[in-house]
Amino acid sequence: MTTKLKRAGRRSRYRLRKQIVEPVFGQIKQARGFRQFLLRGFENVRCEWALICTVHNLLKLAAAT
C-alpha cells in the first residue's frame, strides 16, 4: 500500500476519496444512525441500501430549501 500511495497518480486519486465518497458514508452512519442492514440476501440489502440513500438525498434536499 505504501508503494502504491507513493506514486503520484494513485496518491491524488486516494486523496479524492476523502472529498467525494467517504463523508457520505460517515453522514449516513452518524447522522442517520444506520449501522447494519436489517435484511438478508444480496437483493434485499441492495434494496435497503437504495432506500437509505434515497432518504439521505431527500433530507439533504429538504434542508437546502
Sequence and secondary structure as in RCSB ss.txt:
>XXXX:A:sequence
MTTKLKRAGRRSRYRLRKQIVEPVFGQIKQARGFRQFLLRGFENVRCEWALICTVHNLLKLAAAT
>XXXX:A:secstr
 HHHHHSHHHHHHHHHHHHHTHHHHHHHHHTS   S SS SHHHHHHHHHHHHHHHHHHHHHHH 
